[in-house]
Amino acid sequence: MGEPRKDRTLLGLAAGSLVFLAVLAAVVFAQKRLRSAPREGLVLTLAPGDAPRHLRLTYSNAGSEPRSVVLFSEDAGAEVIVRVRDERGELVPEVPALPGDVTAVSTAVRAMLAPGEARSVALDLDRFVRLPGPGQYTVTVDRAALWPNEPRLRSNELSLSLR
């Protein structure tokens, strides 16, 4: 009489183990798919601003969910990196940040962007780099990651001709 009960117990343990392994495999597979799926998120677009040395940086929500965006904070240098290259492709020197510096962005905004919505902020190049004079320049803007496990955002390249 003890043998059938022992067999049923072993059979139950084996079935439970198989169910556990199947669930575990499904969870691991789902996590891998989520990691490899393209992330919908923010897109940065750089365009000329309203003055020769001003730029317009636009944040666009390319995702399907609303996104909270800090367009800048008082410590913009830690969030926004403006890279300017001259005609020879050499980096233009950055303006050193001083403690208490105000941001180079002209409007202080935290925004909730709906899917497909965009917001722009103004950037003054002279607050970020020391332009040596007239010439052709290429500008890109990098933005610190806004959420954990997301890469740094990078804008398009913008060609500027300054006189």
N, C-alpha and C positions, 0 to 999 in steps of 0.2 A: 504494500500500500504506500510505502514511502517513496518508491521509485517514480510513479507517475507524477506526484507532486513536485519532486526534484526536477523532473524533465520539464514540467510546465514552468517552473521558476527559471530554469536556464533559458528556455525558449522565450519567456517574457523579457529577461535581461538582454538577450540577443536582439529581440525586436526593438526594445527601447533604445539600445545602442545604435541600431541602424537608423531609427528615426532621428536621434540626436545628431548623428553624422550627416544625414541628409539636410537637416535644418542648418547645421554649421556650414556645410558646403554652399547652400543657397545664400546665406548671409555673406560669406566671403566673396562669392561671385557678384552679388549685388554691390558690395563695396568697391570691387575692382571696376565695375561698369560705371559707377558714379565718379570715381577718380579719373577714368579715361574719357568720360563724356566731355564734350566741349562746354566750357563754362560760358554762360551768357552773362554779360556784365556790362561794365562801363567802357565806353570808347572815348578817347581824348582826341580832339581835333584842334589843331593850331591854325590860325588865320591872321592876316594883318589886322591891326587895330585901327583906332581913329587918328593916330599920329604915327610918323615914320618909325619911331622906336617903341611903339606899343604893339602888343599882341592881344589876340582874343583867344582864350582857351575855353573850349566847349566840352562839357561833360554830357554824353548822351547815354541813356539807358537802353541798351540793345537787348535786355533780357525780357522775360515775361512776367516778372514780379517787380513791385516798387522797390527802389533802392534808396537808402539814406546816404547822402553824400555831404561831407564837410568840404565845401569848395575851397576853404582855406582856414587857417587858424592864425593866431598871433605869431606863431613860430613857423612861418611859411617855408623857410629854408630847409627845415627838416622834412617837409612834405613835397615841395616842388623843387625840382632841379632843372634849371634851364641851361642847355648846352648849345653853345654857338661856335660854329667853325667858320674860319675865314676862307678866302679864295684858294689857299694852299691846303685846306683841310685841317689846319691846326686849330686847336681849341683856344678860344678867346678866354683870358683870365677871368675868374669869378670875382665878384665884389665880396670881400670878407664880411661875414655877418657879425654884427656887434650886439652885445646883450641889450635887450630892450628895443631893438630895431622894430619899426612897424613893418607890417607885411607889404610886399610889392603888389599885392592884389588890391584893386580899387574898391571892391565891395565885400563886406563881411557877411557871408551867407552860409547857413546850413540848410540843405534842401532835401526834400523827398521827391525823387524823380519817378514818375509813373512810367510804365513801359512805353518806349518810343519818345519820351520827353527829353529835352535838352536844356541846359543852362550854361551861360557863359560868364566868365570873369575876365577882367582886363589885367594884363601884365605889362609892367614898364621894364623894358630890357636893361635900362641903366641901373636898376635896383639889383640886378642879378649878375651882370657882366660889365667889364670895362671895354667898351668898343673903341678900337684904336682910331677910327675915322671912317670916312666914306669907303664903300666897297660892297662886294657881294658876300653875303653870309648865309649859312644854312643853320636853322634853329630847330631843336627838338626839345620837348618837355617830358621829363619823367615825373611820375607821381607815386609817392609811397603807397604800398598796398593799403587798401581801405579795410580789408577784412582778413582774418587769419587764413593762412593757406592759399592766399591769392598772390599772383605775381605783381610786381611793380607795373604800373600802367605806363605806356609810352605813346606819345602823340606821333602824328605824321611829321615828315620833314617839311619845313617851310623855307623857301628861298626868299631872301630879302635883299633888295638893292638900296643901300643907303647912300645919300648924296651929302 
